[in-house]
Amino acid sequence: MKIGFIGLGNMARAIISGIISKAGVQPKDIYGADISTAAADEAALTYLINTGTSNSTVAEEADILFLAVKPQFMDEALKTFKDDVRKDCIVVSIAPGKTLEYFEENLGRKVKVIRCMPNTPALVGEGCTGCCKNEYVTDEDMAKVMKLLKSFGRAIEVPESQMDAVVGVSGSAPAYVFMFIEAMADAAVAAGMPRSKAYEFAAQAVMGSAKMVIETGKHPGELKDMVCSPGGTTIQAVKVLEEKNFRGAVIDAIEACIDKSKSL
């Protein structure tokens, strides 16, 4: 099975790293192209994949073709290879806002398309990818792609109507989490802790808390209550967060993200 990548930026390289290390794909079976020679050279040097070829050549070779192109550049990129995509190829897009219908229209024929939204923790093997498929993708096709997506984290199939929500709650969410970690660390620094230790404490608290949600299956509210002892320190912090409209601000931010995704 040959896998192609149009675009070799950070997310594409995270996917390549995962599928080589955990999905059993050999570097010699991966083909990539990028408008940036530096990005292509880095991918070739790091992962020993085939680069230096055109978008057209990559599309011709691929059994599964990842489109790792920013949405604002997708129209122009498609023109360079749309006639070279093989009939049985599975096209996998990671571009936010670009629908299954968009790809069917712009590729100009019936093509197997899977739309997905990974996030940057894929770079450390802890990504979360939401995905949906069009009617031409078989269960066997989907299983092949899901195996690749799970090589760098979790992969969850959703209806296409939920893909913009995936962008808000997962695709863009690492930025919100990084801001939260930074803010917690700033508070610890203000209280006298060295910054390096403050980041370590804050990041580990977030990672451990997230793992508790996933592994215990308990409602986040229940887990929060487990930390909030009567008359204790935690409930005082929670009280301030509620007074500052912490939840409302997060909800408003994600809604703005979803609205932007719909407009792309």
VEXVEX-257063 format. One record per residue (C-alpha): residue in one letter; x negated, y negated, z. Coordinates in nm, 4 decimals, always signed. Example, Ala and Ser with C-alpha at 12.3 -4.5 7.8 and 13.67 -1.06 7.14 Angstrom:
residues 2
{atom A,{-1.2300,+0.4500,+0.7800}};
{atom S,{-1.3670,+0.1060,+0.7140}};
END
This chain:
residues 264
{atom M,{+0.0000,+0.0000,+0.0000}};
{atom K,{-0.1420,-0.3351,-0.1081}};
{atom I,{-0.0570,-0.6519,+0.0821}};
{atom G,{-0.0889,-1.0025,-0.0574}};
{atom F,{-0.1030,-1.3450,+0.1044}};
{atom I,{-0.0275,-1.6727,-0.0689}};
{atom G,{-0.1766,-1.9141,+0.1816}};
{atom L,{-0.4534,-1.8233,+0.4262}};
{atom G,{-0.4026,-2.0668,+0.7117}};
{atom N,{-0.3979,-1.9892,+1.0846}};
{atom M,{-0.0741,-1.7926,+1.0822}};
{atom A,{-0.1707,-1.5855,+0.7788}};
{atom R,{-0.5043,-1.5029,+0.9404}};
{atom A,{-0.3277,-1.4016,+1.2629}};
{atom I,{-0.1074,-1.1636,+1.0645}};
{atom I,{-0.4087,-1.0246,+0.8773}};
{atom S,{-0.5939,-0.9660,+1.2036}};
{atom G,{-0.2978,-0.7781,+1.3494}};
{atom I,{-0.2269,-0.5570,+1.0518}};
{atom I,{-0.5934,-0.4584,+1.0194}};
{atom S,{-0.6451,-0.3832,+1.3892}};
{atom K,{-0.3085,-0.2301,+1.4788}};
{atom A,{-0.1143,-0.1380,+1.1629}};
{atom G,{-0.3855,+0.0679,+0.9991}};
{atom V,{-0.4168,-0.1489,+0.6879}};
{atom Q,{-0.7615,-0.1479,+0.5292}};
{atom P,{-0.9225,-0.4842,+0.4375}};
{atom K,{-0.9805,-0.3586,+0.0822}};
{atom D,{-0.6015,-0.3349,+0.0397}};
{atom I,{-0.5394,-0.6988,+0.1327}};
{atom Y,{-0.5473,-0.9767,-0.1287}};
{atom G,{-0.5294,-1.3469,-0.0529}};
{atom A,{-0.5330,-1.6856,-0.2215}};
{atom D,{-0.5319,-2.0387,-0.0870}};
{atom I,{-0.5540,-2.3838,-0.2419}};
{atom S,{-0.8364,-2.4459,+0.0063}};
{atom T,{-1.1578,-2.2706,-0.0923}};
{atom A,{-1.2806,-2.3067,+0.2656}};
{atom A,{-0.9752,-2.1236,+0.4038}};
{atom A,{-1.0154,-1.8445,+0.1485}};
{atom D,{-1.3869,-1.8111,+0.2212}};
{atom E,{-1.3259,-1.7981,+0.5965}};
{atom A,{-1.0637,-1.5248,+0.5575}};
{atom A,{-1.2951,-1.3228,+0.3356}};
{atom L,{-1.5881,-1.3609,+0.5727}};
{atom T,{-1.3884,-1.2845,+0.8867}};
{atom Y,{-1.1692,-0.9985,+0.7659}};
{atom L,{-1.3531,-0.8739,+0.4536}};
{atom I,{-1.0371,-0.9028,+0.2422}};
{atom N,{-1.0201,-0.9789,-0.1297}};
{atom T,{-1.0024,-1.3533,-0.1977}};
{atom G,{-1.1180,-1.5907,-0.4679}};
{atom T,{-0.8297,-1.4879,-0.6917}};
{atom S,{-0.5275,-1.6825,-0.8139}};
{atom N,{-0.1752,-1.6784,-0.6716}};
{atom S,{-0.0728,-1.4975,-0.9874}};
{atom T,{-0.3247,-1.2172,-0.9363}};
{atom V,{-0.2280,-1.1717,-0.5716}};
{atom A,{+0.1394,-1.1435,-0.6684}};
{atom E,{+0.0602,-0.8877,-0.9363}};
{atom E,{-0.1322,-0.6682,-0.6902}};
{atom A,{+0.1004,-0.6833,-0.3895}};
{atom D,{+0.3493,-0.4235,-0.2735}};
{atom I,{+0.4308,-0.6607,+0.0131}};
{atom L,{+0.3711,-1.0315,-0.0521}};
{atom F,{+0.3503,-1.2762,+0.2397}};
{atom L,{+0.4265,-1.6383,+0.1545}};
{atom A,{+0.2366,-1.8385,+0.4162}};
{atom V,{+0.2984,-2.1770,+0.2542}};
{atom K,{+0.4404,-2.4844,+0.4289}};
{atom P,{+0.8013,-2.5488,+0.3231}};
{atom Q,{+0.7240,-2.8854,+0.1622}};
{atom F,{+0.4781,-2.7130,-0.0744}};
{atom M,{+0.6833,-2.4032,-0.1501}};
{atom D,{+0.8457,-2.5320,-0.4712}};
{atom E,{+0.5103,-2.5972,-0.6375}};
{atom A,{+0.3544,-2.2785,-0.5063}};
{atom L,{+0.6353,-2.0596,-0.6425}};
{atom K,{+0.5807,-2.1937,-0.9921}};
{atom T,{+0.2304,-2.0455,-0.9940}};
{atom F,{+0.3330,-1.6829,-0.9371}};
{atom K,{+0.7101,-1.6329,-0.9557}};
{atom D,{+0.6907,-1.4458,-1.2885}};
{atom D,{+0.4184,-1.2147,-1.1557}};
{atom V,{+0.6037,-1.0674,-0.8576}};
{atom R,{+0.6628,-0.6988,-0.9266}};
{atom K,{+1.0187,-0.5647,-0.9356}};
{atom D,{+0.9660,-0.3388,-0.6328}};
{atom C,{+0.7632,-0.5933,-0.4318}};
{atom I,{+0.8884,-0.7040,-0.0894}};
{atom V,{+0.8480,-1.0804,-0.0529}};
{atom V,{+0.8053,-1.1963,+0.3084}};
{atom S,{+0.8309,-1.5697,+0.3742}};
{atom I,{+0.7178,-1.7356,+0.6979}};
{atom A,{+0.8270,-2.0848,+0.5866}};
{atom P,{+1.0867,-2.2454,+0.8164}};
{atom G,{+1.4029,-2.3753,+0.6533}};
{atom K,{+1.3671,-2.1806,+0.3275}};
{atom T,{+1.6663,-1.9487,+0.2976}};
{atom L,{+1.7048,-1.6102,+0.1320}};
{atom E,{+1.9229,-1.7795,-0.1294}};
{atom Y,{+1.6476,-2.0350,-0.1970}};
{atom F,{+1.4005,-1.7591,-0.2858}};
{atom E,{+1.6481,-1.5687,-0.5010}};
{atom E,{+1.7229,-1.8870,-0.6961}};
{atom N,{+1.3615,-1.9985,-0.7337}};
{atom L,{+1.2230,-1.6562,-0.8187}};
{atom G,{+1.4917,-1.6383,-1.0848}};
{atom R,{+1.5915,-1.2765,-1.0410}};
{atom K,{+1.6930,-1.0084,-0.7914}};
{atom V,{+1.3963,-0.9722,-0.5568}};
{atom K,{+1.3597,-0.8091,-0.2176}};
{atom V,{+1.3138,-1.0946,+0.0291}};
{atom I,{+1.2571,-1.0958,+0.4042}};
{atom R,{+1.2584,-1.4300,+0.5795}};
{atom C,{+1.0722,-1.4460,+0.9087}};
{atom M,{+0.9540,-1.6953,+1.1678}};
{atom P,{+0.6453,-1.5982,+1.3700}};
{atom N,{+0.4803,-1.8209,+1.6287}};
{atom T,{+0.1227,-1.9119,+1.7145}};
{atom P,{+0.0750,-1.6630,+2.0031}};
{atom A,{+0.0367,-1.4167,+1.7155}};
{atom L,{-0.3231,-1.5449,+1.7177}};
{atom V,{-0.3776,-1.3500,+2.0426}};
{atom G,{-0.1504,-1.0569,+1.9567}};
{atom E,{+0.1454,-1.1876,+2.1582}};
{atom G,{+0.3606,-1.3404,+1.8865}};
{atom C,{+0.7359,-1.3215,+1.8570}};
{atom T,{+0.8840,-1.3028,+1.5068}};
{atom G,{+1.2493,-1.3358,+1.4125}};
{atom C,{+1.3417,-1.1991,+1.0711}};
{atom C,{+1.6308,-1.1311,+0.8355}};
{atom K,{+1.6612,-0.9658,+0.4943}};
{atom N,{+1.8606,-0.9952,+0.1755}};
{atom E,{+2.0810,-0.7248,+0.0301}};
{atom Y,{+1.8083,-0.5761,-0.1896}};
{atom V,{+1.5833,-0.4807,+0.1044}};
{atom T,{+1.6367,-0.1165,+0.2057}};
{atom D,{+1.6073,+0.0185,+0.5592}};
{atom E,{+1.2802,+0.1816,+0.4547}};
{atom D,{+1.1500,-0.1516,+0.3216}};
{atom M,{+1.2464,-0.3251,+0.6442}};
{atom A,{+1.0760,-0.0581,+0.8556}};
{atom K,{+0.7504,-0.1081,+0.6637}};
{atom V,{+0.7546,-0.4834,+0.7187}};
{atom M,{+0.8624,-0.4562,+1.0833}};
{atom K,{+0.5639,-0.2291,+1.1493}};
{atom L,{+0.3366,-0.5025,+1.0155}};
{atom L,{+0.5121,-0.7771,+1.2124}};
{atom K,{+0.4923,-0.5774,+1.5351}};
{atom S,{+0.1158,-0.5442,+1.4955}};
{atom F,{+0.0716,-0.8957,+1.6350}};
{atom G,{+0.3556,-0.9095,+1.8901}};
{atom R,{+0.7306,-0.8543,+1.9040}};
{atom A,{+0.9564,-0.8581,+1.5984}};
{atom I,{+1.3331,-0.8937,+1.6225}};
{atom E,{+1.5847,-0.8765,+1.3371}};
{atom V,{+1.8623,-1.1370,+1.3497}};
{atom P,{+2.1349,-1.2589,+1.1116}};
{atom E,{+2.0144,-1.5377,+0.8842}};
{atom S,{+2.2619,-1.7723,+1.0523}};
{atom Q,{+2.0392,-1.7540,+1.3641}};
{atom M,{+1.7066,-1.8223,+1.1936}};
{atom D,{+1.7075,-2.1952,+1.2641}};
{atom A,{+1.7685,-2.1122,+1.6308}};
{atom V,{+1.4659,-1.8801,+1.6149}};
{atom V,{+1.2582,-2.1776,+1.5001}};
{atom G,{+1.3739,-2.3812,+1.8005}};
{atom V,{+1.3491,-2.1188,+2.0733}};
{atom S,{+1.0424,-1.9315,+1.9469}};
{atom G,{+0.8662,-2.0677,+1.6386}};
{atom S,{+0.8106,-2.4177,+1.7783}};
{atom A,{+0.8402,-2.3237,+2.1464}};
{atom P,{+0.4690,-2.2709,+2.2196}};
{atom A,{+0.4246,-2.6487,+2.1912}};
{atom Y,{+0.6792,-2.7068,+2.4687}};
{atom V,{+0.5153,-2.4403,+2.6840}};
{atom F,{+0.1709,-2.5907,+2.6309}};
{atom M,{+0.3072,-2.9292,+2.7410}};
{atom F,{+0.4555,-2.7661,+3.0534}};
{atom I,{+0.1244,-2.5961,+3.1354}};
{atom E,{-0.0623,-2.9232,+3.0842}};
{atom A,{+0.1794,-3.1121,+3.3089}};
{atom M,{+0.1515,-2.8531,+3.5874}};
{atom A,{-0.2264,-2.8630,+3.5613}};
{atom D,{-0.2258,-3.2435,+3.5755}};
{atom A,{-0.0295,-3.2269,+3.9010}};
{atom A,{-0.2763,-2.9769,+4.0454}};
{atom V,{-0.5672,-3.2001,+3.9420}};
{atom A,{-0.3952,-3.4931,+4.1139}};
{atom A,{-0.3827,-3.2778,+4.4262}};
{atom G,{-0.7589,-3.2174,+4.4079}};
{atom M,{-0.7984,-2.8970,+4.2053}};
{atom P,{-1.0677,-2.8811,+3.9329}};
{atom R,{-0.9078,-2.8949,+3.5880}};
{atom S,{-1.0449,-2.5629,+3.4648}};
{atom K,{-0.8893,-2.3808,+3.7598}};
{atom A,{-0.5677,-2.5810,+3.7273}};
{atom Y,{-0.5218,-2.4648,+3.3685}};
{atom E,{-0.5940,-2.1056,+3.4675}};
{atom F,{-0.3406,-2.1080,+3.7506}};
{atom A,{-0.0719,-2.2792,+3.5408}};
{atom A,{-0.1207,-2.0582,+3.2346}};
{atom Q,{-0.1201,-1.7378,+3.4373}};
{atom A,{+0.1964,-1.8456,+3.6187}};
{atom V,{+0.3729,-1.8963,+3.2846}};
{atom M,{+0.2429,-1.5692,+3.1383}};
{atom G,{+0.3353,-1.3671,+3.4461}};
{atom S,{+0.6797,-1.5235,+3.4716}};
{atom A,{+0.7542,-1.4492,+3.1064}};
{atom K,{+0.6448,-1.0894,+3.1558}};
{atom M,{+0.8818,-1.0556,+3.4522}};
{atom V,{+1.1756,-1.1697,+3.2376}};
{atom I,{+1.0944,-0.9155,+2.9664}};
{atom E,{+0.9973,-0.6198,+3.1844}};
{atom T,{+1.2538,-0.6464,+3.4648}};
{atom G,{+1.5497,-0.7312,+3.2424}};
{atom K,{+1.6769,-0.9593,+3.5184}};
{atom H,{+1.8494,-1.2896,+3.4422}};
{atom P,{+1.6034,-1.5822,+3.4640}};
{atom G,{+1.8320,-1.7449,+3.7195}};
{atom E,{+1.8085,-1.4392,+3.9429}};
{atom L,{+1.4301,-1.4397,+3.9179}};
{atom K,{+1.4273,-1.8104,+3.9987}};
{atom D,{+1.6390,-1.7462,+4.3090}};
{atom M,{+1.3911,-1.4802,+4.4237}};
{atom V,{+1.1227,-1.7508,+4.4471}};
{atom C,{+1.3423,-2.0119,+4.6155}};
{atom S,{+1.3275,-1.9313,+4.9883}};
{atom P,{+1.5769,-2.1224,+5.2090}};
{atom G,{+1.4225,-2.4492,+5.3184}};
{atom G,{+1.1035,-2.3660,+5.1300}};
{atom T,{+0.8703,-2.5458,+4.8912}};
{atom T,{+1.0051,-2.4073,+4.5634}};
{atom I,{+1.3635,-2.5232,+4.6069}};
{atom Q,{+1.2356,-2.8763,+4.6624}};
{atom A,{+1.0539,-2.8645,+4.3291}};
{atom V,{+1.3644,-2.7202,+4.1596}};
{atom K,{+1.5728,-3.0024,+4.3104}};
{atom V,{+1.3440,-3.2644,+4.1528}};
{atom L,{+1.3522,-3.0886,+3.8142}};
{atom E,{+1.7322,-3.0893,+3.8236}};
{atom E,{+1.7378,-3.4587,+3.9202}};
{atom K,{+1.5078,-3.5347,+3.6242}};
{atom N,{+1.7368,-3.3442,+3.3845}};
{atom F,{+1.4728,-3.0806,+3.3074}};
{atom R,{+1.7175,-2.8341,+3.1516}};
{atom G,{+1.9011,-3.1016,+2.9549}};
{atom A,{+1.5747,-3.2350,+2.8119}};
{atom V,{+1.4700,-2.8856,+2.6991}};
{atom I,{+1.8078,-2.8196,+2.5393}};
{atom D,{+1.8034,-3.1568,+2.3614}};
{atom A,{+1.4499,-3.0925,+2.2331}};
{atom I,{+1.5384,-2.7511,+2.0925}};
{atom E,{+1.8548,-2.8854,+1.9309}};
{atom A,{+1.6459,-3.1550,+1.7591}};
{atom C,{+1.4051,-2.8873,+1.6391}};
{atom I,{+1.6910,-2.6772,+1.4999}};
{atom D,{+1.8402,-2.9782,+1.3202}};
{atom K,{+1.5034,-3.0506,+1.1581}};
{atom S,{+1.4673,-2.6883,+1.0512}};
{atom K,{+1.8073,-2.6993,+0.8815}};
{atom S,{+1.7026,-3.0077,+0.6838}};
{atom L,{+1.3792,-2.8619,+0.5416}};
END
